Amino acid sequence: MDKKVLVAVDGSRASLIALDYVAVMEAAVIPDLWVTLFHVEESIPQGLRSEMGKTPESFRRLQAMEERIAQRTALVLERARQRLLDAGLDRAKLECAHQGRAMGLAKDIVFRGEHGNFDAVVLGRRGLSRMEEMFLGSVTNKVVQHADRVPVWVVGGLVKSCRVLCAVDASEGSIRAVDHLGFMLSGNKDCRVTLFHASPNLSALKALDMEPGQTGLLSQDIMQDDLARMAGFYEEARRLLAQSGLEPDQVEMVSRESPGVAKAIMDELRQGQYGTVVLGRRGEGKAFWLGHVSDRILRNCQEAAVWVVG
């Protein structure tokens, strides 16, 4: 089954790293991958365009500006295309597309990804400070925040490992993450994936003003509820992955308790030397992920790719 990804490129080091990640995944993990390289070029404002068309001299300057923009676009796309061809990507499965900036760089990428029926949008992670990222200062973060209908893959650095970790919490978002993962890996009989669950952190219960013995009973109730919900979740996850063609021995289930969900995921990611972590945009319903886990993973994950599934 063919899978289509849109890779946003701009000639930067971050976008080159994203291309290298796509090449690695296509070669070892994701069969039947089709890639569209997408560049949003600078547009000359309409007001300036009108003014520069009033005299022959200014019109020639306008034409020169347009030519420089076109040349840069062609160069960015050709370098990206050649990088993937050199990595072994099938020429027939690779295409290039570009457009002028219309709604804004991030919105243009999201619009193309969602309306082009792509299975994922791929971007490099910008090297901004944590404070800048908290205030959504980067194009990548804006794409992640606004791409509700298409998964976004954010490549944080040079990724060499093909191991895949899928962080789950029994929410609807986690089901969508597992479904996306299964689809992208369908047809690969050699890969292995880990479904990782961070058990509820019960240390906060000690600070509650409760009658003697009640804390232990509440802890027991919470753990039993979590176990019951995860049992149902794992059954559904196995069904989805089996539908995608993954055999039971290709899927590992791991659960650990930790002071924080994001920390537990990052610890498992580093210790297991995974190259990719997949997670839902946020936990929902009765999930113990109280939101923003994906944001914290994105801020801290600089040596792997993060798939955020909306």
C-alpha positions in Angstrom: 0.0 0.0 0.0 1.4 3.4 -1.1 2.2 6.0 1.6 2.6 9.7 0.7 4.6 12.2 2.7 5.1 15.9 2.1 8.6 17.1 3.0 8.9 20.8 3.6 12.3 22.0 2.3 14.0 25.4 2.4 17.7 24.6 1.9 18.5 24.8 5.7 20.4 22.3 7.6 17.2 21.3 9.5 15.5 20.4 6.2 18.5 18.5 5.0 18.4 16.4 8.2 14.7 15.8 7.6 15.5 14.5 4.1 18.1 12.1 5.5 15.6 10.8 8.0 13.1 10.1 5.2 15.8 8.3 3.2 16.6 6.1 6.2 13.0 5.3 6.9 12.2 4.6 3.3 15.1 2.2 3.0 14.6 0.2 6.2 11.2 0.8 7.8 8.5 2.2 5.5 7.8 0.2 2.3 6.1 1.9 -0.7 6.9 5.4 0.3 6.2 8.3 -2.1 7.8 11.7 -1.4 6.8 15.2 -2.5 9.3 17.9 -1.8 7.5 21.2 -1.1 9.0 24.6 -1.0 7.1 27.8 -0.2 8.9 30.7 -1.9 8.9 34.3 -1.0 6.2 36.4 -2.8 6.5 40.0 -3.9 3.8 41.9 -2.1 1.0 43.0 -4.5 1.4 46.7 -3.6 5.1 46.6 -4.4 4.5 44.7 -7.6 2.0 47.4 -8.7 4.4 50.2 -7.9 7.3 48.5 -9.7 5.3 48.1 -12.8 4.8 51.8 -13.4 8.1 52.5 -15.2 10.3 50.4 -17.5 13.2 50.5 -15.1 11.3 49.4 -12.1 9.5 46.7 -14.1 12.9 45.3 -15.1 13.9 45.2 -11.4 10.7 43.4 -10.7 11.4 40.8 -13.3 15.0 40.4 -11.9 13.6 39.8 -8.4 11.1 37.2 -9.7 13.9 35.5 -11.6 16.1 35.3 -8.5 13.2 33.8 -6.5 12.6 31.2 -9.2 16.3 30.4 -9.4 16.5 29.9 -5.6 13.4 27.7 -5.6 14.8 25.5 -8.4 18.1 25.2 -6.5 16.5 24.3 -3.2 14.3 21.7 -4.8 17.0 20.2 -7.0 19.4 19.8 -4.1 16.8 18.2 -2.0 15.8 15.9 -4.9 19.4 14.9 -5.6 20.0 14.2 -1.9 17.2 11.6 -1.8 18.2 10.1 -5.2 21.8 9.7 -3.9 20.4 7.9 -0.9 18.7 5.4 -3.1 15.1 6.7 -3.4 13.3 5.6 -6.5 13.2 8.4 -9.0 9.6 7.5 -9.9 8.4 7.9 -6.3 9.8 11.4 -6.0 8.3 14.7 -7.1 8.7 18.4 -6.5 6.2 21.2 -5.8 6.3 24.8 -4.9 4.1 27.9 -4.5 4.4 31.5 -3.4 3.7 32.4 0.2 -0.1 32.9 0.5 -1.5 32.5 4.1 1.9 32.3 5.8 4.6 29.7 5.7 3.2 27.4 8.4 -0.4 27.7 7.1 0.7 27.1 3.5 2.5 23.9 4.6 -0.5 22.7 6.6 -3.0 23.5 3.8 -0.9 21.6 1.2 -0.5 18.6 3.6 -4.2 18.4 4.5 -5.6 19.1 1.0 -3.1 17.0 -0.9 -4.2 13.8 0.8 -0.7 13.2 2.3 -0.3 10.7 5.1 2.3 12.9 6.9 4.1 16.2 6.8 7.8 16.1 7.5 9.9 19.0 8.8 13.2 19.6 10.5 13.2 20.9 14.0 14.5 24.5 14.3 17.3 25.2 16.6 15.4 27.7 18.7 15.7 28.3 22.4 13.2 26.6 24.7 11.6 30.0 25.5 11.1 30.8 21.8 9.5 27.3 21.2 7.2 27.8 24.2 5.7 30.8 22.5 5.5 29.0 19.1 8.2 31.1 17.6 9.2 28.5 15.0 7.4 27.5 11.8 7.7 23.8 12.8 5.8 24.4 16.1 3.1 26.4 14.3 2.6 23.5 11.8 2.4 21.0 14.7 -0.2 23.2 16.5 -2.4 23.7 13.4 -2.2 20.4 11.6 -5.3 18.7 13.0 -6.0 16.4 10.0 -2.5 15.2 9.0 0.2 13.7 11.2 3.4 15.8 11.5 6.9 14.3 11.7 9.4 16.6 13.4 13.0 15.5 12.9 15.2 16.7 15.8 18.6 15.7 14.6 20.7 13.1 12.7 18.7 9.9 13.2 20.5 6.6 12.6 18.4 4.1 14.6 15.4 2.5 13.0 13.8 1.5 16.3 10.3 2.9 16.8 8.6 3.7 20.1 4.9 4.5 20.3 3.9 6.2 23.6 0.3 5.3 24.5 -2.2 6.1 27.3 -5.5 4.5 26.3 -6.8 7.7 24.8 -8.5 8.2 21.4 -5.3 10.1 20.4 -3.2 7.1 21.2 -5.5 4.8 19.1 -5.0 7.2 16.2 -1.2 7.2 16.7 -1.2 3.3 16.7 -3.3 3.3 13.6 -1.0 5.7 11.8 2.0 3.8 12.8 0.5 0.5 11.6 -0.4 2.0 8.2 3.1 3.5 7.7 4.8 0.2 8.6 2.5 -2.1 6.7 4.3 -4.4 4.5 7.5 -4.5 6.7 7.9 -8.0 8.1 11.2 -7.3 9.8 10.6 -4.1 11.9 9.8 -4.2 15.6 7.9 -1.6 17.5 7.4 -0.9 21.2 4.1 0.3 22.7 5.2 2.2 25.8 2.9 3.2 28.7 3.8 5.4 31.6 1.8 4.2 34.6 0.1 6.8 36.8 2.4 8.6 39.2 0.9 8.2 42.7 3.4 10.1 44.7 1.1 13.2 44.8 -1.4 11.3 46.8 0.9 11.4 49.8 0.3 15.2 50.0 -3.4 14.9 50.3 -5.1 15.3 53.6 -6.8 11.9 53.9 -7.8 9.6 56.6 -5.3 6.8 57.6 -5.3 4.0 55.1 -7.3 5.9 52.5 -4.3 6.8 50.4 -3.4 3.2 49.9 -6.9 2.3 48.9 -7.1 5.2 46.4 -3.8 4.2 44.9 -5.0 0.6 44.5 -8.2 1.9 42.8 -6.2 4.1 40.4 -3.8 1.3 39.4 -6.6 -1.2 38.9 -8.5 1.3 36.7 -5.3 2.0 34.7 -4.7 -1.7 34.2 -8.2 -2.3 33.0 -8.2 0.6 30.6 -4.8 -0.4 29.2 -5.9 -4.0 28.8 -8.7 -2.9 26.5 -6.4 -0.5 24.7 -3.8 -3.1 24.0 -6.5 -5.4 22.6 -7.6 -2.7 20.2 -3.9 -1.8 19.3 -3.1 -5.4 18.5 -6.1 -5.6 16.3 -5.1 -2.5 14.4 -1.5 -3.6 14.0 -2.6 -7.0 12.9 -4.8 -5.5 10.2 -1.7 -3.6 8.9 0.1 -6.9 8.6 2.4 -6.7 11.7 2.9 -10.0 13.4 2.5 -10.4 17.2 6.2 -11.0 17.6 6.9 -7.6 16.0 5.1 -5.7 18.8 6.4 -5.3 22.3 4.4 -3.9 25.3 6.3 -2.0 28.0 4.9 -0.2 31.0 6.9 1.8 33.6 6.0 4.1 36.5 7.6 7.5 36.5 7.3 10.9 38.2 6.2 12.4 34.9 4.9 11.0 31.6 7.1 13.1 29.4 10.2 12.2 31.5 9.3 8.5 31.3 9.0 8.7 27.5 12.3 10.5 27.1 14.1 8.1 29.5 12.7 5.1 27.5 13.7 6.8 24.2 17.3 7.3 25.3 17.8 3.9 27.1 16.2 2.0 24.2 18.2 4.0 21.6 15.0 4.6 19.5 15.2 6.8 16.5 11.4 7.6 16.3 8.8 8.2 18.9 5.1 8.3 17.9 2.4 9.9 20.1 -1.1 11.4 20.0 -1.4 15.1 20.1 -2.8 14.9 23.6 -4.4 12.5 26.1 -8.1 12.6 26.2 -11.1 11.4 28.4 -9.9 9.5 31.4 -6.3 9.3 30.2 -3.6 10.2 32.7 -1.9 12.4 30.1 -3.2 15.8 31.1 -2.3 17.4 27.8 0.9 19.1 26.5 3.0 16.0 26.7 3.6 16.2 23.0 4.8 19.8 23.5 7.3 18.8 26.1 8.6 15.9 24.0 9.1 18.2 21.0 11.0 20.7 23.1 13.4 18.1 24.5 13.7 15.5 21.8 16.7 16.7 19.8 18.2 13.3 18.7 15.2 11.6 17.3 12.1 12.1 15.1 8.7 12.8 16.8 5.5 11.8 15.0 2.6 13.9 16.3 -0.7 12.3 15.3 -3.7 14.6 15.6 
